Amino acid sequence: LLNARGISESLKDYLEALWTENTEFAMIHVHVPEYTAFQRIYGEEAGNALLYHIGDVLKGVFGRESSIGRPTGSYFTILIQDTDPDHLQKYRTKIQEDISMLRTVGEWHCALTAEVEASLMNQTNASRKIYAKNLDAMLTGFSTS
């Protein structure tokens, strides 16, 4: 799995391909809300083991056809050039099912859910101009409207 810097670099590459070759892609965000409580109850070692297992689930769903990273906490980001809405729905369902099937992580028991959101990235919503405007707003704390 890529760390925050690695997934940011991959996003830069995907955006460059979009801007120069019009190669659209999907960005999928996965959040496992139970992670914080799991780590608090069982400790850092258990939390790390859980993140490792979630990463394995995501690698099992996407294989090598994507960039998978964990920017922070229990948030994961997947970048993939598959933009078919039916495929994205199947990915969402598969992620949710597979993560909910995790019942033990090492010696620790768990019951998990996954919040999954997918966005299609194209010239309309991820152009250089929109990207620059959103980046400026993020860095300065001002609204983009």
N, C-alpha and C positions, 0 to 999 in steps of 0.2 A: 504494500500500500504506500501511496505517496503521502508525504506530510503536507502541511499548508503551503510551503514554498513550492514543492513539487507539483501539486495540483494547480497552483497559480501559474506556473510555467507551462503546464499542459493547456490550461485555458488560453493562455497567450497564443500558443501554437494553433489551437482550434480557431480562435478569433482571426488570426492572420490568414488561415486557409479560407475562412468565411469571407474576409474582406478582399482577398486577392483572387480567389478561385470560385467564390460563391458556394463553398462547400458547407451546407447547413449541418447542424448537429443538435443533439439533445443534451441538456444538463439535468441530471437527476439528483435530487437531494434526499437523503435518508437520515432520519433522526430516530433514535431508540430512547424514548423518554425514561425508561426504567433504569438506565445505566447509572445515573447519579445516585439513586437510592441503593442500587446493587453495590456500587463501590463504597458507599458510606457504611453499609451494613457489613460487608465481607472484606473490605480493605483494598488497597491498591493492587496487590497481586491478582486478586480475583477480578478487579475491574479491567486490568490489562489483558487477562485471559479472555474475558468477555469480548473486548474489542477485537482481539485476534480472531475469535470465532465468527464474529459478525463480518470481519474482513474476508474470511474464508467463504462465508455464504455469498457475499457479493462477487467474489472471484468465480464462484461456481455458477452464478447467474450470467455473468458477463464474459468470463474467460479473458482472453488476451485482446479482444476486439475493442477495448475501451481503456480509459485512464480512470483509476479508482484511487481516491485519496480521502484522508481524514483530516480536514482542516483544524478541527478543535473538538474536544469533548466527545460526545456521542453523535456527532454530525459527520456524515460521509457525503462525498460528491463523486458522481460518475459522469464522465464525458464520453459520448458515443456518437458515431456518425449515423446511426440508425434513427431516422426521424418519422418512421411510420407510426401513426397514432395507435394502431392495433398492437404493434409490437411493444410500444411504451406501456400500454395498459397491461400486457402480459408480463413485462418486467416488474411493474408495480405489484401485481398480484403474486408473482413468484417470490419477490423479496419479502413481502408481508407474510406469506405462508411459511417460507423457510426460516425466517427469524422467529416466528411464533412457535415453530417446532423445536427450537433450542430449549431443552429442559434442564440440562446440566452442563456446567462449564467446569471441568476438572472435578473437584469435590463439592462444588457449590450448585445449589438448585436455583432455577430462575423461571420466570414467566415473563415473556417479552412481547412487545408490539413494535411495529415500525410505521412511522409516518413517512410517506413517500410522495414527493412532488416532482413533476417533470415539466420542463420548459423546452420548447423548440426554439432554437436560436437561428435567426435569419437576418437578412439585411434590414428588415422592418424594425425589429426590436433590439438588434445588436450591432447597428452600424457604427462606424468610427465616431461619428458625431454624437450619437446617443451614449456610447461608451465614455467618451470624453466628458460629456455633460454629467453623467452619473458619477464618474470618478471625481470630478471637481466638487460635486455636491457632497460626496462622502468625505472628502478630505477637508472641506471647509465647514461642513455641518449645515449647509443651506439646502432648502427644498429645491427639487428639480423642476417644479412647476413654474 
